[in-house]
Amino acid sequence: MVYVIKEINEDAFLLPNISLGFQIFDSCAHISRAVWETLTCLTGVDRSTLNYQCTRKVPLAIIGDSVSLLSIAMATILGVYRYPQVSYAASVISLSNRVLYPSFFRTAPSDDKQTRAFAKLVLYMGWTWVGLLSLNNDYGIQGSQILKEELQKMGVCIAYHETFGQGTSFKKIQSIANIIVQSSAKVVILFSRDPHINQLMELVLERKDVKRIWLASIGWSNSPMLSIPRYSQTLVGTIGFSLYEVDMPGFEEFLMDIHPSTSLPEDIFFKTFWEKIFGCRWLNAGAGGGNESVWCTGEEKLKGLTNIKYDFRYQYLIYNAVYAVANALHNLMFSCTFHPETIISGKCVDIPDIKPWQIFHQLKSVFFKNRMGEEVYFDSNGNPPTDYDVLNWQGNSDGTIKFVKVGRYKLRKSIENELNINMTAIRWITGGQEIPRSVCSDSCSPGFRKAAQKGQPMCCFDCVPCADGEVSSQIDSSNCVPCTPETWPNKNQTECIPKTVEFLSYWEPLGITLTSTAVFCSFTTLSILCVFVKYKDTAIVKANNSDLTYVLLVFLCLSFLCSLLFIGEPKKFTCLFRQGAFGVIFVLCVSCIFAKTLMVIIAFRATKPGSDMRKWLGPKVPALNVSICTFIQLFISTFWILFCPPFPENNIKIMPGFIIFQCNECSDILLWCMLGYMAFLACVSFFVAFLARNLPDSFNEAKWITFSMLIFLSVWISFVPAYLSTQGKLMVAVEVFGIILSSAGILSCFFFPKCYIILLRPDLNTREHMLGRGNTQKTNI
C-alpha cells in the first residue's frame, strides 16, 4: 500500500498536483471488528452513529478485506451507501451478486473461475473419476457446487464428496481418510485452505503407500505449512492453481531500501518488521527483552539475507486495487468521463465535492494498463480479468517441496478459455512421465458401446458389443449407430462397409456344378432322342408311341436347360419367364407320361374280345390329353405374367450382411398354384400307373412310369420344406436341384431300360418278344 501510493504520487500524469493518502484499519480477522472499522470509515469517528457522517475527512474508497467472510459483512453495509470497496483477496462466489453487494469490486478472481479451471484441468488430463473434498463454509460449499456442475457437463463423475472444517470431529476426519484410501479414484480435488488440511494429511500419512494426485485450490496451492519434508511422500506431484504472478519492477528494491534512518516516526509497522527479519529487539521495546535478547542496532542490512522469500501475487492485486481507485478518481476529476449518476453541475468535480458514490460509478467503467502492461478493468459483476498459474509440487534434495510453474490458464486474452501445460515438466507421485489414470471403468474400444452399471454413476459402465447391423467408430461410444440398408458392419463392427451382393453365379463352384450337370443331362437326353430316331423302326420304339416319346424327350431336354434361367444375375427377362417356362415344360412332360399310361391301359383293354376301346387307339387321344393338361398350366402362367409379373430386386432384409439379388415372384399364391397343379397332375399319373403295374410284363410301361413318378413326387415333396427353409442363392439352388433331379429321375427310369435293350440287347427288340411269343426270357421294358 505504501509503495503504490508513493508511486502514484510521483506520477506526473495520474492525478497531477494531487497527493493520495491512506488510513489503515485492522479487522483482526474478526467479523465484529471489521464491521466496527467499516462504520468508522463511514462516519469519520470511532464512536459511530449510523447514517451520519460526522466529519468531512472520510476515505473515498476502501481496499479490503482479504477474508471473504469479513468482506461480505463489510459489503453488506457499504452497498447501502454505494460506497466503493475493492478487495484484493476475497474470492467467494456470492460476492459477485450485484443485488446484494452492488458496490463491491475485487482484483482477486472469483472462485467460479477457479472451478472452471479445475474442470478444464481434469478434462485436459483425461480423468473421469475423481474425489472431491471441500470446506464446510461459503468458500468450499459454493466452489464445490459449481465445480460439480462443471465436471458433470464434461462427463466427469464424482466418486465421493466430503466436507470438513474447523469444527469437524476427529472421527469424521478419519472417515474421510478411509474413503480416500478405499476409493478407486486416484485424483482428489481439495477445495480448502491450508490450516484445515494438516490433520487430514497426518491421517493419510498413517496409511502407507497411499499415492493420490491432489489438485490444490488457490487456498493452499503454495502453502509453506504443507511444503515441509514430512508431507513430501504424500503431496509430491500435487497440481494446483495459484494467482497469476507478475513481476513488479522496483518493489523488491523498495523493500531493500527500508532502514531506520528513512522510516517515519508514525510508521507503526517498521519496528515489528525489523525485529521479525533480524530476530532482534529494540532497546525501547519494553518488557520482555531480558539479557538473552539480541538488541537491534539499526546497522543491520537487508541486502544479502537468504531467509526472505518474496511472493508478490497478493501484493500485485493490492497494487491493481489502489490503481483502480486512483484511475477512477482521475477520470472523475480530469477526464470528465461523466455518467448520468455522477453529474452534479455539468463540469469536472473539485476535490472538496467528490463523494464516494461517484468513485463507485467511475469504478464500473474504469479501464487502464498498469506499468506491467496488463489491462485492468471490472466486468458487470465487479470481477477482474484473470489468469492462473499452474503449479506442480516437486521434491527438493533436502526433502522439502518446491512449487514449479508448469503451465497457465488464460482467461484474460482468449475468448475460449485455454489451458496450456508443459507435460514434460510435471513430476508425478508415481515417478513416471505418463499421466496417471483415474477412471471408474476402462474405455470401450470401437465396436462396443457403454452400458451403465445399475446404481453407479455414468462413468462406471460395462462394454457391450454393438448389435448386428450397428457400429461404433469411436472410443467410449454411448450408442451404436445403425448402418444404412445398403451397408453392413465389418468384422470388428467399427465401420459400415457395402454389403456383398449375392446371387447364384455361373462362376462359383455351386453354379458351375449345377450348370455342368444341367448341360450334361440335356446332351444325354438329346443323345437318347437320337437313338430313338435312329431305331424308330424297331419294335420297342414303335411299341412306345414314338410321337409321345419324341415330344417327351424334347421337353425333358428343355426342362434341363430351363434350370439355367435360374442361374446367373437376375434379369428382367429371366425373372419374367423362368417360373412359367419351368411350370409349362414340366406339366407337358408329366402330361406326356400320363398320356402314355392311358394308352397302355387302353391298348390292353382293346385286346379283349368284344372291346369297343379300339376306337380310342391312335394319336388323337394322347394329343388331346397333352394339350388340355398343358393349356391349364399355360393359362396359370400367362395370367401370372400379365396380372403380377415377376421382377428383379435387391433384397436387403432376408440375410444380414448381404444384398440378395433375386427375382421377386410378385405373387406367392400364383407360384404355389402352378406348383400345386403340377403336383396334382403328377399324383394322377402316379396313381394311374400304379393301378396298371400288374399288366403283362412284356408290354408294360406302367411299372417304369410308376418308378419315374415316384422319384418325381419324392423330389418335389422334399423340395417344399427345403425351399421354404433356405434363403438367397441357396433357395434358387434348391429349385434348380429339384428341376434337374426330377427330370433325371424320369429320364433314367423311363428311357435307360429301353436304351439298354436297343443298344446292348437287340435280340430282345423284336415284335415276337413284345407280344410274348419269343423264346427269349421275359424282360421288363
Protein Blocks (a to p, Z undefined) as FASTA:
>chain_A
ZZmmmmmmmpmkgoghiacddddddeklpaklmmmmmmmmmnopabdcehiafbfbdcfb
dcddfbfklmmmmmmmmmmnopacddfkbccfklmpmklmmmbccfbdcfklmmmmmmmm
mmmnopabdcddddfbfklmmmmmmmmmmmmmnopacfbdcdddfklcfklmmmmmmmmm
mpmbfbdcddddfklmmmmmmmmmmmghiacdddddfklmmcfklmcfklmmmmgoiacd
dddddddehklmmmmmgcfklpcfklmklmmmmmmmnopacfkloghkammbccdehlac
fehpakbccdfklmmmmmmmmmmmmmmmmmmmmnopacfklpmnopacdfklpcfklmmm
mmmmgccddfkopacdddfkopacdddddddddddfkopacdddfbdcdfklpmbacddd
dfklpccfkopabdcdddfbdcddehiacdddehiafkbccdddddehiacfbehiabdc
dddfkbccdfkopaccddddddddfkbmklmmmmmmmmmmmmmmmmmmmmmmmmmmbmkl
mmnommlmmmmmmmmmmmmmmmmmmgcjddfklmmmmmmmmmmmmmmmmmmmmmmmmmmm
mmmmmmpghiaklmmgcjklmmmmmmmmmmmmmmmmmmmmmmmgcdddddfklpghiacd
dddehiamlmmmmmmmmmmmmmmmmmmmmmmmmgcfklccklmmmmmmmmmmmmmmmmmm
mmmmpghjllmmmmmmmmmmmmmmmmmmmmmmmmmmmmmmmmlmcfklmnopafbdcddZ
Z
